[in-house]
Amino acid sequence: MQTIIARLVPACLLAVALVVGLPPAGALAGTATAKTVVVLTFDDSTADHVTAAGMLNKRGLKGTFYVNSGRLGKRGYLTVGDLRFIAKSGHEIGGHTLDHVNLLRETEDVRQRQICEDRRTLLSHGFKVRSFAYPFGAFDESSKQLAMRCGYTTARGVTGVHRPDACRSCPYAETIPPADPAAVRATSQNGIARTAGTLAGFVTRAQRNGGGLVVFVFHKIGNDARDPYATSPRELARFLDWIARQRKARGVVVKPLGDVAGGRTWPVPDDM
């Protein structure tokens, strides 16, 4: 009887996975093992990121939270206390400019202040800040150089990874380590349904094509139909459950971006 049950359980799990539109745990583990590294990032410092951190904690996952320090404590945004809870839980705190400005629309002096003072402020609160994310994914060569000179070891965009309906010539994943640490490529979810199945598709495509680094960009976590960048808590939970099963089956590794890139936490230079 035990033998029969053992044979039936995997089949049941497969059936359940297919019903919800997600590949079963371990289905691709043999083709990728630890070669596929997933990074879960959250932009903009919105207050709901405390809930997102709790969702990650529940599943033993660690992410990167990109913070606009000028927003801390304002209505609808994280407080310094929230950030300390998130960091104490093992998540990475990264920079996202002081005020979430589009760097391409600012002068060089404003760009430097937005990038460097944001990092300096976060460091002053005791956070080990190594990773940066460009607001709106907008950057140029000047922005890249400023981010690196301010002491960041990585700077993340919001596009660059293959999508079946767009960027078909793009790679299925970023390289490990990133080919350009100042322009880390990420999955673009603009204009598509932010469902667990859609999100899982980025991972499975990478697994089938040699693995690599798959960086996800989340913004507000909530049921807000007016916000095209919002991800519903239900879909995020389903996706995180799937990622946790993939990790258990050794189909993926999940790390904060700073841990993938490595390197020490540098101070902001005095002349920046």
C-alpha positions as CSV (number, residue, x, y, z in Angstrom):
1,M,0.0,0.0,0.0
2,Q,2.8,2.5,0.9
3,T,4.4,1.8,-2.5
4,I,1.2,2.6,-4.3
5,I,0.7,5.8,-2.4
6,A,4.3,6.9,-3.1
7,R,3.7,6.4,-6.8
8,L,0.5,8.4,-6.7
9,V,1.7,11.4,-4.8
10,P,3.9,12.8,-7.5
11,A,1.1,12.4,-10.0
12,C,-1.3,14.2,-7.8
13,L,1.2,17.1,-7.4
14,L,1.6,17.3,-11.1
15,A,-2.2,17.5,-11.6
16,V,-2.5,20.3,-9.0
17,A,0.3,22.2,-10.6
18,L,-1.2,22.0,-14.1
19,V,-4.6,23.1,-12.8
20,V,-3.1,26.4,-11.4
21,G,-1.0,27.0,-14.5
22,L,2.4,26.5,-12.9
23,P,5.0,23.8,-13.7
24,P,5.4,21.2,-10.9
25,A,8.2,21.6,-8.5
26,G,11.4,20.0,-9.7
27,A,10.1,19.5,-13.2
28,L,13.1,21.3,-14.6
29,A,15.6,20.8,-11.8
30,G,17.5,18.2,-13.8
31,T,18.2,20.7,-16.6
32,A,19.2,23.6,-14.4
33,T,20.0,22.6,-10.8
34,A,21.8,25.6,-9.2
35,K,22.5,27.4,-12.5
36,T,19.3,29.4,-12.3
37,V,19.4,32.1,-9.7
38,V,16.3,34.1,-8.9
39,V,16.4,37.6,-7.4
40,L,13.2,39.1,-6.0
41,T,13.3,42.9,-5.9
42,F,10.8,45.5,-4.6
43,D,11.0,49.1,-5.7
44,D,9.7,52.5,-4.4
45,S,9.5,52.0,-0.5
46,T,5.7,51.6,-0.4
47,A,4.3,50.6,3.0
48,D,3.0,47.3,1.7
49,H,6.5,46.1,1.3
50,V,6.4,45.2,5.0
51,T,3.8,42.6,4.0
52,A,5.9,41.5,1.1
53,A,8.9,40.9,3.4
54,G,6.6,38.9,5.7
55,M,5.5,36.8,2.7
56,L,9.2,36.1,1.9
57,N,10.0,35.3,5.5
58,K,7.2,32.7,5.7
59,R,8.8,30.8,2.8
60,G,12.4,31.3,3.8
61,L,13.2,33.5,0.8
62,K,15.4,36.7,0.8
63,G,14.9,39.7,-1.4
64,T,16.2,43.1,-2.2
65,F,14.2,46.2,-1.3
66,Y,15.1,49.4,-3.2
67,V,14.4,52.5,-1.1
68,N,13.8,56.2,-1.8
69,S,15.1,57.6,1.5
70,G,13.4,60.9,1.0
71,R,10.0,59.1,1.2
72,L,10.7,57.3,4.5
73,G,8.1,58.1,7.1
74,K,5.7,59.8,4.7
75,R,2.1,58.6,4.3
76,G,1.9,55.3,2.4
77,Y,5.6,54.7,2.6
78,L,8.0,52.7,4.8
79,T,9.5,54.1,8.0
80,V,13.0,53.6,9.2
81,G,11.7,51.1,11.7
82,D,10.0,49.1,8.9
83,L,13.4,49.0,7.1
84,R,15.1,47.8,10.2
85,F,12.6,44.9,10.4
86,I,13.1,44.1,6.8
87,A,16.9,44.2,7.1
88,K,16.9,42.2,10.3
89,S,14.9,39.5,8.5
90,G,17.8,39.0,6.2
91,H,16.7,41.0,3.2
92,E,18.9,43.5,1.4
93,I,18.3,47.2,1.5
94,G,19.3,49.0,-1.7
95,G,19.1,52.6,-3.0
96,H,16.6,54.1,-5.5
97,T,17.4,57.8,-5.4
98,L,16.2,60.3,-2.7
99,D,12.9,61.2,-4.4
100,H,12.3,58.7,-7.2
101,V,13.4,61.1,-10.0
102,N,13.9,60.3,-13.7
103,L,17.6,60.7,-13.9
104,L,17.6,61.4,-17.6
105,R,15.6,64.6,-17.0
106,E,18.0,66.0,-14.3
107,T,21.3,67.9,-14.4
108,E,24.5,66.1,-13.5
109,D,24.6,67.8,-10.1
110,V,21.0,66.7,-9.3
111,R,21.7,63.2,-10.5
112,Q,24.7,62.9,-8.2
113,R,22.8,64.3,-5.2
114,Q,19.9,62.0,-5.8
115,I,22.0,58.9,-6.1
116,C,24.8,59.6,-3.6
117,E,22.8,61.3,-0.8
118,D,20.2,58.5,-0.9
119,R,22.9,56.0,-0.3
120,R,24.7,58.1,2.3
121,T,21.4,58.4,4.2
122,L,20.7,54.7,4.1
123,L,24.2,54.0,5.2
124,S,23.8,56.4,8.1
125,H,20.9,54.3,9.4
126,G,23.2,51.3,9.6
127,F,22.1,49.5,6.4
128,K,24.7,47.7,4.2
129,V,23.8,49.3,0.9
130,R,25.4,47.8,-2.1
131,S,22.7,47.7,-4.8
132,F,21.0,50.5,-6.7
133,A,17.9,50.5,-9.0
134,Y,17.3,53.2,-11.6
135,P,13.8,54.8,-11.1
136,F,11.6,54.1,-14.2
137,G,14.6,52.0,-15.5
138,A,15.9,55.2,-17.0
139,F,19.7,55.6,-17.2
140,D,22.5,56.5,-19.5
141,E,26.3,56.2,-19.3
142,S,26.5,59.2,-17.0
143,S,24.0,57.6,-14.6
144,K,25.9,54.4,-14.6
145,Q,29.2,56.0,-13.8
146,L,27.6,58.0,-11.0
147,A,26.1,54.9,-9.4
148,M,29.4,53.1,-9.4
149,R,31.3,56.2,-8.1
150,C,28.9,56.6,-5.3
151,G,29.9,53.1,-4.1
152,Y,27.3,50.8,-5.5
153,T,28.4,47.4,-6.8
154,T,25.3,46.9,-9.0
155,A,22.7,49.1,-10.6
156,R,19.5,47.4,-11.9
157,G,17.3,48.3,-14.8
158,V,13.8,47.0,-15.6
159,T,14.2,45.3,-19.0
160,G,16.6,43.2,-21.0
161,V,15.3,39.6,-20.5
162,H,13.5,37.7,-23.2
163,R,9.7,37.9,-23.5
164,P,7.7,35.8,-26.1
165,D,5.8,39.0,-27.1
166,A,8.7,41.4,-26.9
167,C,12.5,41.6,-26.9
168,R,12.7,38.2,-28.6
169,S,16.4,38.7,-29.3
170,C,17.1,39.3,-25.6
171,P,18.8,36.6,-23.5
172,Y,16.7,34.4,-21.4
173,A,18.5,35.5,-18.3
174,E,21.2,37.8,-17.1
175,T,24.7,36.3,-16.8
176,I,26.3,35.4,-13.4
177,P,27.9,37.7,-12.5
178,P,26.1,40.4,-14.5
179,A,27.7,41.3,-17.8
180,D,27.5,45.0,-16.9
181,P,27.1,45.5,-13.1
182,A,26.0,49.0,-13.7
183,A,23.1,47.9,-16.0
184,V,21.8,44.6,-14.6
185,R,19.1,43.2,-16.9
186,A,15.7,42.3,-15.4
187,T,12.4,40.8,-16.4
188,S,10.0,43.3,-17.9
189,Q,6.4,42.8,-16.8
190,N,4.9,46.0,-18.4
191,G,1.8,45.4,-20.4
192,I,1.3,41.8,-19.3
193,A,-0.8,40.1,-16.6
194,R,1.1,39.9,-13.4
195,T,0.0,36.3,-12.6
196,A,2.0,33.6,-11.0
197,G,2.0,31.6,-14.2
198,T,3.4,34.6,-16.2
199,L,6.1,35.2,-13.6
200,A,7.0,31.5,-13.5
201,G,7.4,31.6,-17.3
202,F,10.5,33.8,-17.0
203,V,12.1,31.2,-14.7
204,T,11.2,28.1,-16.8
205,R,12.5,29.7,-20.0
206,A,15.8,30.4,-18.3
207,Q,16.0,26.9,-17.0
208,R,15.4,25.4,-20.4
209,N,18.1,27.6,-22.0
210,G,21.1,27.2,-19.8
211,G,20.0,29.0,-16.6
212,G,21.4,32.3,-15.4
213,L,20.2,35.2,-13.3
214,V,16.5,36.0,-13.4
215,V,15.7,39.3,-11.7
216,F,12.1,40.2,-10.9
217,V,10.9,43.8,-10.4
218,F,7.9,44.3,-8.1
219,H,6.3,47.6,-7.1
220,K,3.2,48.0,-5.1
221,I,1.8,44.8,-3.6
222,G,-2.0,45.2,-3.5
223,N,-5.3,44.9,-5.3
224,D,-5.3,48.2,-7.2
225,A,-6.7,47.9,-10.7
226,R,-5.8,51.5,-11.4
227,D,-2.1,50.8,-10.8
228,P,-0.5,49.0,-13.9
229,Y,2.6,48.2,-11.8
230,A,0.7,46.6,-8.9
231,T,0.9,42.9,-8.2
232,S,-2.0,41.3,-6.2
233,P,-1.0,39.6,-2.9
234,R,-2.7,36.4,-4.1
235,E,-0.7,36.1,-7.3
236,L,2.5,37.0,-5.5
237,A,1.8,34.3,-2.8
238,R,1.2,31.7,-5.5
239,F,4.4,32.7,-7.3
240,L,6.5,32.6,-4.1
241,D,5.0,29.2,-3.2
242,W,6.1,27.9,-6.5
243,I,9.6,29.5,-6.2
244,A,10.0,27.9,-2.7
245,R,9.1,24.5,-4.2
246,Q,11.5,25.0,-7.0
247,R,14.3,25.9,-4.5
248,K,13.5,22.8,-2.4
249,A,13.7,20.7,-5.5
250,R,17.0,22.4,-6.4
251,G,15.6,23.9,-9.5
252,V,16.6,27.4,-8.5
253,V,18.7,29.4,-5.9
254,V,17.1,32.5,-4.4
255,K,19.4,35.4,-3.3
256,P,19.5,39.2,-2.9
257,L,21.2,40.9,-5.8
258,G,24.1,42.1,-3.6
259,D,24.9,38.6,-2.6
260,V,24.9,37.4,-6.2
261,A,27.3,40.2,-7.3
262,G,29.4,40.1,-4.1
263,G,31.8,42.7,-2.9
264,R,32.2,44.8,0.2
265,T,30.1,47.8,1.3
266,W,32.0,50.8,0.2
267,P,31.6,54.3,1.8
268,V,30.3,57.1,-0.3
269,P,33.5,59.1,-1.4
270,D,33.8,62.5,0.4
271,D,33.9,64.3,-2.9
272,M,30.6,62.8,-4.1
